[in-house]
Amino acid sequence: MAKISPTSIKYSIVADFSSDGPFQKPDVIGALFGQTEGLLGADMELRELQKEGKIGRIEVDLNTTGGKTTGEITIPSALDKTETTIIAASLETIDKIGPTDAKIVIRDISDVRGGKRDYIMERAKALLAGINGAGMDSTEMETELRESTRAAKAVEYGPEGLAAGPNIDDEKELIVCEGRADVVNMLKHGIKNVIGMQGTRFPKTIATLSETKEITLFVDGDRGGNLIAQNVYDNAKVVYIAQAPDGKEVEELAGKELLQCLRKKVPAKVFLSKSAGSSRPNSRRFSENKPAFESSNEEIVRREINDDDISKMRELVSDIKGKNVLVLNENLEVVKNVSSFRLNTVDPKDAFVLMVSTATGPVIAASEKLQSKAVAAQNFAKTFETTTQLVSL
């Protein structure tokens, strides 16, 4: 009897059977061969097909419980799709296995090659993803190599471990930006005389460098950038200030945009005066939307905000939900969590700090009425002129 090669198997027929009496596996095989003999003609005899290697070894799994027998038949086939389904249908004509009545039902005819094709596709995708640089021409390869080499030259500088370009001690002019991502982007585009701060926190290393080097501050094009510009100017000798376009960050600028922004740098005093001047119309506009309560006639004496206070505020950022405002007392405890439209219900004595996700005109106006020491926010919607201290979280 010829054996079917595992590589030749195309389909697998799976059938379930049940009977009211007990029997053994040979009874099942005998029923398959005996009751289909002569049914489909000589070319489709199961016994002959098995001899020719077109039908594989028939597997039978059965279980007898309480006098009843149930089980599963598996027949591998190297025939085509049509012939395989004819063989499968013929099995359902069998009504006896051994001495007992039985019923056979085809559960599934699966394409064995389909599983192999799925594996091939998944493996091919994995192999394709592992081919780095596929499709790159020589120019793209040179550009990527050059940019990765520049980015790799970022070093840590000073006791704070600030990200910086190589050999900045030898530079007479330095560009100071907000963070490491800005530094990496500038190095990628060939600007090496650069050093980054740690976000909104001012490092003493920058103040020390400003004593001997000409500092150009390069900030993001948002309200946070303006706040950082004022903070750095107050703590170091800043000669020029450059700013990214509105709504953009230094880390996302292309090479040409970086150079254009740096060419448009202005003296620090000019930048800060323009920034303050542009806030006046906005200040008048949002004052018209002030909350419907009068400011307290009694002047409230507030203590100053220190670095520990700012750290505690940042720990409370996760408590801000949507547009709600957290009202903090002088112990930085949350007294109220209210909508910005209900700030008129807040007792001014409790409103040491207002914390909000985005500081808008009405919130700033409310803080002035409540005589709050500060408004702390992750974002500032506009540039305002206000006596309230603005803290960037």
Residue pairs with C-beta under 8 A, 6 or more apart in sequence:
1 50
1 51
2 50
2 51
2 52
2 53
3 53
3 56
3 57
4 50
4 53
4 54
4 55
4 56
4 57
4 76
4 78
5 53
5 78
8 53
8 78
9 56
9 76
9 77
9 78
9 112
10 77
10 78
10 79
10 80
10 81
10 84
10 111
10 112
10 113
11 76
11 77
11 79
11 81
11 84
11 109
11 110
11 111
11 112
12 74
12 75
12 76
12 77
12 108
12 109
12 110
12 112
13 73
13 74
13 75
13 76
13 77
13 84
13 87
13 88
13 91
13 106
13 108
13 109
14 72
14 73
14 74
14 106
14 107
14 108
14 109
14 110
15 72
15 73
15 75
15 88
15 91
15 92
15 104
15 105
15 106
15 107
16 70
16 71
16 72
16 73
16 104
16 105
16 107
17 28
17 62
17 70
17 71
17 72
17 73
17 97
17 102
17 103
17 104
17 105
18 68
18 69
18 70
18 102
18 103
19 68
19 69
19 70
19 97
19 98
19 100
19 101
19 102
19 103
20 67
20 68
20 100
20 101
21 67
21 68
21 69
21 98
21 99
21 100
21 101
22 64
22 67
22 69
22 100
23 62
23 69
23 97
23 98
23 99
23 100
24 62
24 98
25 60
25 62
27 97
27 98
28 60
28 62
28 71
28 73
28 97
29 58
29 60
30 98
31 94
31 96
31 97
31 98
31 102
32 46
32 58
32 73
32 91
32 94
33 46
33 47
35 93
35 94
35 95
35 96
36 45
36 46
36 90
36 91
36 93
36 94
37 45
37 46
37 47
38 45
39 90
39 93
40 86
40 87
40 90
42 48
44 83
44 86
44 87
44 90
46 55
46 87
49 55
49 79
49 87
50 56
50 58
53 78
54 77
54 78
54 79
55 75
55 76
55 77
55 78
55 79
55 87
56 75
56 76
56 77
56 78
57 76
58 73
58 74
58 75
59 73
59 74
59 75
60 71
60 72
60 73
60 74
61 71
61 72
61 74
62 69
62 70
62 71
62 72
63 69
63 70
63 71
69 97
69 100
72 107
73 91
73 104
75 87
75 88
76 112
77 83
77 84
77 87
79 87
84 109
85 109
88 106
88 109
89 106
91 104
91 106
92 104
92 105
92 106
94 102
94 104
95 101
95 102
95 103
96 102
128 134
133 141
133 144
136 144
147 188
147 189
150 187
150 188
150 189
150 190
150 192
151 184
151 187
151 188
153 165
153 166
153 187
153 192
154 163
154 164
154 165
154 180
154 183
154 184
154 187
155 163
155 164
155 165
155 166
156 162
156 163
156 164
157 163
157 164
157 168
157 195
157 205
158 203
158 205
158 208
159 204
159 205
160 198
160 203
160 204
160 205
162 195
162 196
162 197
162 198
162 203
162 205
162 206
163 179
163 180
163 183
163 184
163 195
163 196
164 183
164 194
164 195
164 196
165 183
165 186
165 187
165 191
165 192
165 193
165 194
165 195
166 192
167 192
168 174
168 193
168 194
168 195
168 209
171 192
171 193
171 213
172 213
172 214
173 193
173 213
173 214
173 215
173 216
174 193
174 194
174 195
174 209
174 213
174 214
174 215
174 216
175 186
175 191
175 193
175 194
175 195
175 216
175 217
175 218
175 242
175 262
176 194
176 195
176 196
176 197
176 206
176 215
176 216
176 217
176 218
176 232
176 238
177 183
177 186
177 194
177 195
177 196
177 197
177 217
177 218
177 219
177 250
178 196
178 197
178 199
178 200
178 219
178 220
178 225
178 228
178 250
179 196
179 197
179 198
179 199
179 251
180 196
181 251
182 194
182 196
182 218
182 249
182 250
182 251
183 194
183 195
183 196
184 251
185 250
185 251
185 252
185 253
185 258
186 194
186 250
186 258
187 194
189 254
189 255
189 258
189 259
190 255
191 258
191 262
195 205
195 206
195 209
197 203
197 206
197 228
197 232
200 224
200 227
200 228
200 231
200 392
202 231
202 232
202 235
202 236
206 215
206 232
206 235
206 236
207 235
207 236
209 215
209 236
210 236
210 237
210 238
211 237
214 239
214 240
215 236
215 237
215 238
215 239
215 240
216 238
216 239
216 240
216 241
216 242
216 262
216 265
217 228
217 229
217 232
217 233
217 238
217 240
217 241
217 242
217 268
218 241
218 242
218 243
218 244
218 250
218 261
218 262
218 265
219 225
219 226
219 228
219 229
219 241
219 242
219 243
219 244
219 250
220 228
220 243
220 244
220 248
220 249
220 250
221 243
221 244
221 245
221 246
221 247
221 248
221 249
222 246
222 247
222 249
222 379
222 380
223 379
223 380
223 381
223 382
223 383
224 379
224 380
224 392
225 243
225 244
226 275
226 383
227 380
227 390
227 392
228 392
229 238
229 241
229 243
229 268
229 271
229 272
229 275
230 272
230 275
232 238
233 241
233 268
233 272
238 268
239 267
239 268
240 265
240 266
240 267
240 268
241 265
241 266
241 267
241 268
241 271
241 272
242 261
242 262
242 264
242 265
242 266
243 261
243 271
244 250
244 253
244 257
244 261
245 257
245 261
248 257
250 258
253 261
266 274
275 383
276 385
278 383
279 382
279 383
279 384
279 385
280 385
282 361
282 382
282 383
282 384
282 385
283 384
283 385
283 386
285 361
286 360
286 361
286 362
286 364
286 365
286 382
286 384
287 361
287 365
289 361
289 362
289 365
290 362
290 365
290 366
290 369
291 341
291 343
291 344
291 362
291 365
291 366
291 369
292 344
293 343
293 344
293 369
294 369
295 348
295 368
295 369
295 370
295 371
296 348
296 370
296 371
299 371
300 348
300 349
300 371
302 330
302 352
302 371
302 372
302 373
303 330
303 373
304 373
305 353
305 373
305 374
305 389
305 391
309 332
309 353
310 376
310 391
310 393
312 332
313 328
313 332
313 353
313 355
313 376
313 391
313 393
314 393
316 326
316 328
316 332
316 334
316 355
317 355
317 378
317 393
319 326
319 334
319 337
320 326
320 355
320 356
320 357
320 378
321 337
322 357
323 339
323 340
323 356
323 357
323 358
324 337
324 338
324 339
324 340
324 356
325 337
325 338
325 339
325 340
325 343
325 354
325 355
325 356
325 363
326 334
326 336
326 337
326 354
326 355
326 356
327 334
327 335
327 336
327 337
327 338
327 343
327 346
327 350
327 351
327 353
327 354
327 355
328 334
328 335
328 351
328 352
328 353
328 354
328 355
329 335
329 350
329 351
329 352
330 352
332 352
332 353
335 346
335 350
335 351
336 345
336 346
336 350
338 345
338 346
340 356
340 360
340 362
340 363
340 366
341 362
343 354
343 363
343 366
343 370
344 366
346 370
348 369
348 370
348 371
351 367
351 370
351 371
351 372
352 372
352 373
352 374
353 372
353 373
353 374
353 375
353 376
353 391
354 363
354 366
354 367
354 370
354 372
354 374
354 375
354 376
355 375
355 376
355 377
355 393
356 363
356 375
356 376
356 377
357 377
357 378
357 379
358 377
358 378
358 379
358 380
358 381
359 375
359 377
359 379
359 380
359 381
359 390
360 381
360 382
361 381
361 382
361 384
363 375
364 375
364 384
364 386
364 388
367 374
367 375
367 386
367 388
368 386
368 387
368 388
372 388
373 388
373 389
374 388
374 389
374 390
374 391
375 388
375 389
375 390
375 391
376 391
376 392
376 393
377 390
377 391
377 392
377 393
378 392
378 393
380 390
380 392
